[in-house]
Structure formats: C-alpha cells, structure tokens
Amino acid sequence: MLKDLPAPIAAYVNANARLDQGGMLAPFAPDAVVSDERRERRGQAEIADWIGSATMQTRAIFTPDSWRTEGDAVVLEGLTAGDFPGSPLRFTFRFHLADDAITALEIA
C-alpha cells in the first residue's frame, strides 16, 4: 500500500485488495460518478453493479505502484490482475474527492 493516500482512496484500494464489495463502495459519495470502459455509472446503485461486474466477477485487484496529484485529482497508476484476458494490465485511476468521499473515478 502506498503511503499517505487520502483516506477515501486508501479505503477503496484496501477493500479492493480484500475483494470486499461493500468496502469498495463505502468511500463513494451518494452521487458519485465512475467512468470505465467508455461508460459512466452514476450513484451508489450503479457503482455497486459496476464493482460486482468489473471487480468481483473477474477477481480484479488493482495494485497501485505510484500516485500523484494533478490539479484537484489524485492519480494512481499500477497493475490490475485477475481472471480476465491479458491479466495483468496497467491502469490509471483518477480520483476526485470532496467532503472526505470519492465524487468521481475515471479509469484508463
């Protein structure tokens, strides 16, 4: 785990490492938006469905190896490994935070 990550992001990454769907969802604001695979998921119900299909079904675990801030975003880079073709793959996760919650996540 990387040092000094903002608490909501650390909670998300730690929950992902345990494949804990509820723990991954908990740091998101009620009206958060996730952009992944050229699609947006809005609100906790859609984000929970996304976590179920994108993470739990494929047992995908993101292991960040670096992080930085870019403007108001916190950017993590690292490998995602799981039961999917091409695993592991390198991804960039761009988080936006407000009021100690994740308000947006963009994955590329």
C-alpha positions in Angstrom: 0.0 0.0 0.0 1.3 3.4 -0.9 1.9 5.9 2.0 -0.1 9.0 2.7 -3.0 8.3 0.3 -6.1 10.3 1.1 -8.3 8.2 3.4 -11.2 7.5 1.0 -8.8 6.3 -1.7 -6.9 4.2 0.8 -10.1 2.6 1.9 -11.1 1.8 -1.7 -7.7 0.3 -2.5 -7.6 -1.7 0.7 -11.1 -3.1 0.2 -10.3 -4.0 -3.4 -7.3 -6.0 -2.2 -9.7 -8.0 0.0 -12.3 -8.2 -2.8 -14.7 -6.5 -0.3 -17.5 -5.1 -2.5 -19.2 -3.2 0.4 -15.9 -1.8 1.5 -15.1 -0.6 -2.1 -18.5 1.1 -2.3 -18.4 2.8 1.1 -15.9 5.7 0.2 -18.1 6.9 -2.7 -20.4 9.9 -2.3 -24.1 9.1 -2.9 -24.0 11.0 -6.3 -20.5 9.8 -7.4 -19.7 9.0 -11.0 -17.4 6.2 -12.2 -16.1 6.3 -15.8 -14.7 3.0 -17.0 -14.7 1.2 -20.4 -16.2 4.3 -22.1 -19.3 4.2 -19.9 -20.5 6.2 -16.9 -22.1 4.8 -13.7 -23.9 7.3 -11.6 -24.9 6.9 -7.9 -24.2 4.1 -5.5 -26.6 1.5 -7.1 -24.9 1.7 -10.5 -21.5 1.9 -8.9 -22.3 -1.2 -6.8 -23.3 -3.1 -10.0 -20.1 -1.9 -11.7 -18.0 -3.2 -8.8 -19.8 -6.5 -9.0 -19.2 -7.0 -12.7 -15.8 -5.3 -13.2 -14.1 -6.5 -10.0 -15.9 -9.3 -8.2 -16.7 -11.5 -11.2 -13.2 -11.3 -12.5 -11.5 -11.1 -9.1 -9.7 -8.0 -10.3 -7.3 -6.5 -7.8 -5.6 -3.1 -8.5 -2.2 -2.7 -7.0 -1.0 0.9 -7.3 2.7 1.5 -7.5 2.7 5.3 -7.7 0.5 8.2 -7.0 0.5 12.0 -7.5 -1.9 14.9 -7.5 -2.8 16.7 -10.8 -4.9 19.8 -10.1 -7.8 18.6 -8.0 -7.3 14.9 -8.9 -5.4 12.2 -7.2 -3.9 9.9 -9.8 -2.8 6.3 -9.1 -1.1 4.0 -11.5 -0.5 0.3 -11.2 -1.3 -3.2 -12.3 -4.7 -4.9 -12.2 -4.6 -8.6 -12.1 -7.5 -11.1 -12.1 -9.4 -13.7 -14.1 -9.6 -11.7 -17.4 -7.8 -11.9 -20.7 -4.4 -10.1 -20.8 -4.1 -10.0 -17.0 -2.3 -8.2 -15.5 -2.9 -4.9 -17.2 -1.6 -1.5 -16.3 -4.3 1.1 -15.4 -4.5 4.7 -14.3 -7.2 5.6 -11.7 -8.0 9.3 -11.4 -10.0 10.1 -8.2 -11.8 13.3 -7.3 -12.7 14.0 -3.7 -14.9 16.2 -1.7 -16.1 16.1 1.9 -13.9 13.0 2.6 -15.6 11.0 -0.1 -14.9 9.9 -3.7 -17.0 12.0 -6.0 -15.6 10.8 -9.3 -13.3 8.0 -10.6 -12.0 7.7 -14.1 -10.2 4.6 -15.2 -8.0 4.4 -18.2 
